[in-house]
Each structure stands twice: as structure tokens, then as C-alpha cells.
Amino acid sequence: MVDAATHKKGVTSRHRRLYIASRALTAKQAAAAIRSHWAIENSLHWVLDVSFNEDKCRSRTGHGLPNMAVVRHFAFNMLRSIADKRSMKLHRKRAARENQYLEQILQPSIR
């Protein structure tokens, strides 16, 4: 169980989150596991939603939704391997405009 307080614009809200684990954890181990979970949420799922508009995807039937999720994850991992500091959205725009940049992203290499 985690009791948390959020402070926004002078207003404090408190909430409690409950977690289930398959083994007994110390408080430090549980905190590390929870932070690890939220790191994935913030570094992958948020980017997929904001940069790739994943929540706006209209595929709802058949295999379209899981297939497009695989394509988005594949694109995310390829764009993430680029060494500059631009945002994911700028990487996508540049790849759409410049074929040479797109080829650089698609080239198989050890990174």
C-alpha cells in the first residue's frame, strides 16, 4: 500500500494505491518495484500516447489493434536508438520529410 499526497496550485489531494506482489517484499524493494513500473509507464506508454497518438487509434476489431501496437513499438525502438536529443515527434517528422534520415534509421547496425 502506498499513501501519496499531490500538491497542485495550493491544493493537496491524498490518495492510496494498493499493489499485489507474488513474493514478500521489504518497503525498499516494494518502492523500487513500483518506481520501476511507473518508469515504464512514463518512458514508453506516455510516449506512445503523445507522440504516436495511440489512444486515438480507431482500430477496434480483428487483429488491427495488436498489429498496429507491434508496428508502433517497433518504430518507437528504432527512433529511440537515434543518438541526438530531439523529441520522438521531431524524429518522426524528419523521417517523413527526409528519405536519407529515414534510411539512416532503418539501416541495420549495432547501436
Contact map, one row per residue, 1 for C-alpha under 8 A:
111000000000000111100000000000000000000000000000000000000000000000000000000000000000000000000000000000000000000
111100000000000111000000000000000000000000000000000000000000000000000000000000000000000000000000000000000000000
111110000000011110000000000000000000000000000000000000000000000000000000000000000000000000000000000000000000000
011111000000011110000000000000000000000000000000000000000000000000000000000000000000000000000000000000000000000
001111100001111000000000000000000000000000000000000000000000000000000000000000000000000000000000000000000000000
000111110001110000000000000000000000000000000000000000000000000000000000000000000000000000000000000000000000000
000011111111100000000000000000000000000000000000000000000000000000000000000000000000000000000000000000000000000
000001111111000000000000000000000000000000000000000000000000000000000000000000000000000000000000000000000000000
000000111110000000000000000000000000000000000000000000000000000000000000000000000000000000000000000000000000000
000000111111000000000000000000000000000000000000000000000000000000000000000000000000000000000000000000000000000
000000111111100000000000000000000000000000000000000000000000000000000000000000000000000000000000000000000000000
000011110111110000000000000000000000000000000000000000000000000000000000000000000000000000000000000000000000000
000011100011111000000000000000000000000000000000000000000000000000000000000000000000000000000000000000000000000
001111000001111100000000000000000000000000000000000000000000000000000000000000000000000000000000000000000000000
001110000000111110000000000000000000000000000000000000000000000000000000000000000000000000000000000000000000000
111100000000011111000000000000000000000000000000000000000000000000000000000000000000000000000000000000000000000
111100000000001111100000000000000000000000000000000000000000000000000000000000000000000000000000000000000000000
110000000000000111110000000000000000000000000000000000000000000000000000000000000000000000000000000000000000000
100000000000000011111000000000000000000000000000000000000000000000000000000000000000000000000000000000000000000
000000000000000001111100000000000000000000000000000000000000000000000000000000000000000000000000000000000000000
000000000000000000111111100000000000000000000000000000000000000000000000000000000000000000000000000000000000000
000000000000000000011111000000000000000000000000000000000000000000000000000000000000000000000000000000000000000
000000000000000000001111100000000000000000000000000000000000000000000000000000000000000000000000000000000000000
000000000000000000001111110000000000000000000000000000000000000000000000000000000000000000000000000000000000000
000000000000000000001011111111000000000000000000000000000000000000000000000000000000000000000000000000000000000
000000000000000000000001111111000000000000000000000000000000000000000000000000000000000000000000000000000000000
000000000000000000000000111111100000000000000000000000000000000000000000000000000000000000000000000000000000000
000000000000000000000000111111110000000000000000000000000000000000000000000000000000000000000000000000000000000
000000000000000000000000111111111000000000000000000000000000000000000000000000000000000000000000000000000000000
000000000000000000000000111111111100000000000000000000000000000000000000000000000000000000000000000000000000000
000000000000000000000000001111111110000000000000000000000000000000000000000000000000000000000000000000000000000
000000000000000000000000000111111111000000000000000000000000000000000000000000000000000000000000000000000000000
000000000000000000000000000011111111100000000000000000000000000000000000000000000000000000000000000000000000000
000000000000000000000000000001111111110000000000000000000000000000000000000000000000000000000000000000000000000
000000000000000000000000000000111111111000000000000000000000000000000000000000000000000000000000000000000000000
000000000000000000000000000000011111111100000000000000000000000000000000000000000000000000000000000000000000000
000000000000000000000000000000001111111110000000000000000000000000000000000000000000000000000000000000000000000
000000000000000000000000000000000111111111000000000000000000000000000000000000000000000000000000000000000000000
000000000000000000000000000000000011111111100000000000000000000000000000000000000000000000000000000000000000000
000000000000000000000000000000000001111111111000000000000000000000000000000000000000000000000000000000000000000
000000000000000000000000000000000000111111111100000000000000000000000000000000000000000000000000000000000000000
000000000000000000000000000000000000011111111110000000000000000000000000000000000000000000000000000000000000000
000000000000000000000000000000000000001111111110000000000000000000000000000000000000000000000000000000000000000
000000000000000000000000000000000000000111111111000000000000000000000000000000000000000000000000000000000000000
000000000000000000000000000000000000000111111111100000000000000000000000000000000000000000000000000000000000000
000000000000000000000000000000000000000011111111110000000000000000000000000000000000000000000000000000000000000
000000000000000000000000000000000000000001111111111100000000000000000000000000000000000100000000000000000000000
000000000000000000000000000000000000000000011111111111000000000000000001100100000000000000000000000000000000000
000000000000000000000000000000000000000000001111111111100000000000000000000000000000000000000000000000000000000
000000000000000000000000000000000000000000000111111111000000000000000000000000000000000000000000000000000000000
000000000000000000000000000000000000000000000011111110000000000000000000000000000000000110000000000000000000000
000000000000000000000000000000000000000000000011111111000000000000000001000000000000000010000000000000000000000
000000000000000000000000000000000000000000000001111111111000000000000000000000000000000000000000000000000000000
000000000000000000000000000000000000000000000001110111111000000000000000000000000000000000000000000000000000000
000000000000000000000000000000000000000000000000100011111000000000000000000000000000000000000000000000000000000
000000000000000000000000000000000000000000000000000011111100000000000000000000000000000000000000000000000000000
000000000000000000000000000000000000000000000000000011111110000000000000000000000000000000000000000000000000000
000000000000000000000000000000000000000000000000000000011111000000000000000000000000000000000000000000000000000
000000000000000000000000000000000000000000000000000000001111100110000000000000000000000000000000000000000000000
000000000000000000000000000000000000000000000000000000000111110110000000000000000000000000000000000000000000000
000000000000000000000000000000000000000000000000000000000011111110000000000000000000000000000000000000000000000
000000000000000000000000000000000000000000000000000000000001111110000000000000000000000000000000000000000000000
000000000000000000000000000000000000000000000000000000000000111111100000000000000000000000000000000000000000000
000000000000000000000000000000000000000000000000000000000011111111110000000000000000000000000000000000000000000
000000000000000000000000000000000000000000000000000000000011111111111000000000000000000000000000000000000000000
000000000000000000000000000000000000000000000000000000000000001111111100000000000000000000000000000000000000000
000000000000000000000000000000000000000000000000000000000000001111111110000000000000000000000000000000000000000
000000000000000000000000000000000000000000000000000000000000000111111111000000000000000000000000000000000000000
000000000000000000000000000000000000000000000000000000000000000011111111100000000000000000000000000000000000000
000000000000000000000000000000000000000000000000000000000000000001111111110000000000000000000000000000000000000
000000000000000000000000000000000000000000000000000000000000000000111111111000000000000000000000000000000000000
000000000000000000000000000000000000000000000001000100000000000000011111111100000000000000000000000000000000000
000000000000000000000000000000000000000000000001000000000000000000001111111110000000000000000000000000000000000
000000000000000000000000000000000000000000000000000000000000000000000111111111000000000000000000000000000000000
000000000000000000000000000000000000000000000000000000000000000000000011111111100000000000000000000000000000000
000000000000000000000000000000000000000000000001000000000000000000000001111111110000000100000000000000000000000
000000000000000000000000000000000000000000000000000000000000000000000000111111111000000000000000000000000000000
000000000000000000000000000000000000000000000000000000000000000000000000011111111100000000000000000000001100000
000000000000000000000000000000000000000000000000000000000000000000000000001111111100000100110000000000001000000
000000000000000000000000000000000000000000000000000000000000000000000000000111111110000100000000000000000000000
000000000000000000000000000000000000000000000000000000000000000000000000000011111110000000000000000000000000001
000000000000000000000000000000000000000000000000000000000000000000000000000001111111000000000000000000001000000
000000000000000000000000000000000000000000000000000000000000000000000000000000011111100000000000000000000000000
000000000000000000000000000000000000000000000000000000000000000000000000000000000111110000000000000000000000000
000000000000000000000000000000000000000000000000000000000000000000000000000000000011111000000000000000000000000
000000000000000000000000000000000000000000000000000000000000000000000000000000000001111101100000000000000000000
000000000000000000000000000000000000000000000000000000000000000000000000000000000000111111100000000000000000000
000000000000000000000000000000000000000000000010001000000000000000000000000100110000011111110000000000000000000
000000000000000000000000000000000000000000000000001100000000000000000000000000000000001111111000000000000000000
000000000000000000000000000000000000000000000000000000000000000000000000000000000000011111111100000000000000000
000000000000000000000000000000000000000000000000000000000000000000000000000000100000011111111110000000000000000
000000000000000000000000000000000000000000000000000000000000000000000000000000100000000111111111000000000000000
000000000000000000000000000000000000000000000000000000000000000000000000000000000000000011111111100000000000000
000000000000000000000000000000000000000000000000000000000000000000000000000000000000000001111111110011000000000
000000000000000000000000000000000000000000000000000000000000000000000000000000000000000000111111111011000000000
000000000000000000000000000000000000000000000000000000000000000000000000000000000000000000011111111001000000000
000000000000000000000000000000000000000000000000000000000000000000000000000000000000000000001111111000000000000
000000000000000000000000000000000000000000000000000000000000000000000000000000000000000000000111111111000000000
000000000000000000000000000000000000000000000000000000000000000000000000000000000000000000000011111111100000000
000000000000000000000000000000000000000000000000000000000000000000000000000000000000000000000000011111110000000
000000000000000000000000000000000000000000000000000000000000000000000000000000000000000000000110011111111000000
000000000000000000000000000000000000000000000000000000000000000000000000000000000000000000000111011111111100000
000000000000000000000000000000000000000000000000000000000000000000000000000000000000000000000000001111111110000
000000000000000000000000000000000000000000000000000000000000000000000000000000000000000000000000000111111110000
000000000000000000000000000000000000000000000000000000000000000000000000000001100100000000000000000011111110000
000000000000000000000000000000000000000000000000000000000000000000000000000001000000000000000000000001111111000
000000000000000000000000000000000000000000000000000000000000000000000000000000000000000000000000000000111111100
000000000000000000000000000000000000000000000000000000000000000000000000000000000000000000000000000000000111110
000000000000000000000000000000000000000000000000000000000000000000000000000000000000000000000000000000000011111
000000000000000000000000000000000000000000000000000000000000000000000000000000000000000000000000000000000001111
000000000000000000000000000000000000000000000000000000000000000000000000000000001000000000000000000000000000111
